[in-house]
Amino acid sequence: MSDRYRSGIIGAGFIGGIHAHAVRVAGGVVTRVAVSSPQHAAAAADRLYAENPANSAEELISADDVDIVHVCTPNSSHFGLADLAIRAGKHVICEKPLATTTDHARKLVAAAADAGIVAAVPFVYRYYPTVREARARIVHDDPGTLRLLHGSYLQDWLASSESTNWRMNPTLGGASRAFGDIGVHWCDLMEFTTGHRITRLTARMITAYAQRGQQDGTVPNGTEDGALVMFDTDRGASGSVVVSQVSIGRKNRLWFSFDSATATYVFDQETPDSLWIGGRIENHIIMRGPDTLTPSAARLAVLPTGHPQGYQDCFNAFIADTYALIGGQTPDGHPTFRDGLRAAQLTAAVIESAGTQAWVDVPA
């Protein structure tokens, strides 16, 4: 393997660009980029500052100058591309959902384990220092006393009836859009931060528009625009989350409140440099900074207090931890294919519950 980790990125949209930037910040190099057609590969390689274009995903995966394959394509292609990369002996970073079925997700977990490669899913909201601070304080101060876990993940990018996206097509995006796209992020963050696991849930899905697009080109809206989920956990807590991609004014508001017997911990992804901690006598706001946080959180606070860190910084830290894992280290909290399988299981339970209007058990 090269002195620098060499990444091949399949897909050059918004998230592909995020991956490429994080690779460079972490000390790696983007050697190849593949997109939907060879004709567009050169332009994509220029845009992502890659060394070379690839004529196809298959060519990229088999290339000798690619150590890590980044799968940043529509959801329906994730299983096939990740499986091919594992078979080629490459490390894999696959965007969520890891697969659109639990069976495929489970197969990828097993294949990655058998191959002995690093296999990661970018649940990067874990990498906010204030999230790690909440996690550290809950583990230290409130083990087992959390009783209400609630929050929301709200966006507005599909609030207009004219807005369309490939994710609305279940064949490309999977059977769930709002929950499968962003609801799983909230659930991953809740389980990671609190140590609780959802054991059963009941869900309702909402659809704002049956048809989307211009009057002369409307398309069926085949997936939900929002979801409401209530759940119980293995440690005796209950909770709820509201997920929406049609909430006007909310750009990317991932918010949680974890309420214990002694304190409440509140995080808002749109203002991530502070953690609100509620108490009976007084409330506290902990500002993000290398000198204000516990050690496990401070390692991610790369800028002084008052200098904002955001989503790209989380992604940079995630890629750096992936490199550390490949190098034999064991970084705390690194999300793997097992976490991708967990998301697939939760999504399947939400779909089942919304269809049956009943409580559904979630595998442990």
Secondary structure, DSSP 8 states (H G I E B T S, - for coil): --SS-EEEEE--SHHHHHHHHHHHHTT-EEEEEE-S-HHHHHHHHHHTT-SEE-SSHHHHHH-TT-SEEEE-S-GGGHHHHHHHHHHTT-EEEE-SSS-SSHHHHHHHHHHHHHHT--EE---GGGG-HHHHHHHHHHHHH-TTT--EEEEEEE--TT-STT---GGGSHHHH-S-SHIIIIIHHHHHHHHHHH---EEEEEEEEE-S-SEES-TTS-EE--S-SEEEEEEEETTS-EEEEEEES--TT-SSEEEEEEE-SS-EEEEETTSTTEEEEE-SS--EEEE-STTTS-HHHHTT--S-TTS---HHHHHHHHHHHHHHHHTT---TT--BHHHHHHHHHHHHHHHHHHHHTS-EE---
